[in-house]
Amino acid sequence: MKKPVYLDYAATTPVDPSVADEMVKYLTPDGVFGNPASRSHAFGWQAEAAVEASRKQVASLIHADPREIVWTSGATESDNLAIKGAVAGRQDAHIVTSKIEHKAVLDTCKWLEQHGTEVTWLDPAPDGSISCQQVVNALRNNTVLVSLMLVNNELGTITDIAAIGSELRQRGVLFHVDAAQAAGKMAVDVTSMPVDLLALSGHKVYGPKGVGALYVRRSPDVRIEAQIHGGGHERGMRSGTLPTHQIVGMGKAFAIAQSRLEDEVRKLESLRESFLAGLEPLQGVSLNGSRSQRVPGIVNLSFDGVEAESLMLGLRDLAVSSGSACASATIEPSFVLRGIGLSDEQAHRALRFSFGRFTTEEEIAFASSQIVDVVSRLRAVR
Ligand SMILES: *Cc1c(COP(=O)(O)O)cnc(C)c1O
């Protein structure tokens, strides 16, 4: 069977082949397999040097100091560490987040809410944006943390983190930002974005799954409580033997992302334009999310009169997603689309198409012609 065209880069990306080649050098007896925490021999020292070189590469993409990078198992763990770590030990804490965050943030905040933390759940505007004023209005005397995403994984909408961050900085409220969908897709610069904590993932940027990082600002010094104990690795914030091969993979992937950022953004913009141009024969197609404040690789579309489930069945040659990846096993409408005010019906008519490094113009042309055919056919039999 011919493989479908992969248009689900927002769910995960393949590992860049040059990243995979690098990772293999950190596993086998002839490679650098030592425990980076072993201080008494060269096997450990070499592994530690590799981990530190990767830390620099990840820090560099977001213009951070390498000492501000804490390795984790992925953005889910980074979000948990940031949010629970900021709230830990504070009985009367209040936090602010939005209704369209990734589940890693939503479920963490829900769990805290069940355990006594007050949570304000902000409603985004119809374009998926959260305004600075909304955030400021939600603040209370006991607000310890605001958690918002930089780029929404279903819509591609970009939040104005710099503006919100400067308001929070003035008021001494911690700001956590989930940047899993932003890294490598837009400039992320913690020197101009006043954030305190920022979550990153390896596998959304052509690195391996199972590795991520949390940026923890040093100046002003941000303190969070560890959520995993056992040896005090990562300056006491996250214990556990570091997975050298995973970390080297993420480092290499982030270095590639940094060197190609402008080119990749331009390429993705051009793919998106071709894709949308290819859909022009269809009437009744609407773009969900912001028209202007968006990353180019994610296109979320609603098709009038067509159920996403039937459309996906018809589009067997395309690998796409309805709603978030976690929700695609169920037929619940996407909570993100409901969150921006779409009716159940409208949300059931939406599909997310996401492109990336290995997507070609031919694949895009094939995808849009398939969509035109299948949507037209489904509408004709109604
Ligand atoms: C993928 C993703 C996550 C989860 O990252 P993992 O590394 O898979 O745990 C969190 N937040 C956003 C916005 C994501 O897109």
The ligand as an SDF file (V2000), in Angstrom:
LIG
                    3D

 15 15  0  0  0  0  0  0  0  0999 V2000
    3.1350   18.3700   21.5180 C   0  0  0  0  0  0  0  0  0  0  0  0
    2.8160   19.4230   22.5030 C   0  0  0  0  0  0  0  0  0  0  0  0
    3.0140   19.2190   23.8710 C   0  0  0  0  0  0  0  0  0  0  0  0
    3.4800   17.9040   24.4300 C   0  0  0  0  0  0  0  0  0  0  0  0
    4.8220   17.6790   24.1200 O   0  0  0  0  0  0  0  0  0  0  0  0
    5.4590   16.2240   24.3730 P   0  0  0  0  0  0  0  0  0  0  0  0
    6.9170   16.4810   24.1500 O   0  0  0  0  0  0  0  0  0  0  0  0
    4.8540   15.3390   23.3590 O   0  0  0  0  0  0  0  0  0  0  0  0
    5.1610   15.8360   25.7780 O   0  0  0  0  0  0  0  0  0  0  0  0
    2.7190   20.2450   24.7240 C   0  0  0  0  0  0  0  0  0  0  0  0
    2.2630   21.4210   24.2670 N   0  0  0  0  0  0  0  0  0  0  0  0
    2.0640   21.6590   22.9630 C   0  0  0  0  0  0  0  0  0  0  0  0
    1.5610   22.9850   22.5240 C   0  0  0  0  0  0  0  0  0  0  0  0
    2.3170   20.6660   22.0390 C   0  0  0  0  0  0  0  0  0  0  0  0
    2.0880   20.9020   20.7500 O   0  0  0  0  0  0  0  0  0  0  0  0
  1  2  1  0
  2  3  1  0
  2 14  2  0
  3  4  1  0
  3 10  2  0
  4  5  1  0
  5  6  1  0
  6  7  2  0
  6  8  1  0
  6  9  1  0
 10 11  1  0
 11 12  2  0
 12 13  1  0
 12 14  1  0
 14 15  1  0
M  END
$$$$
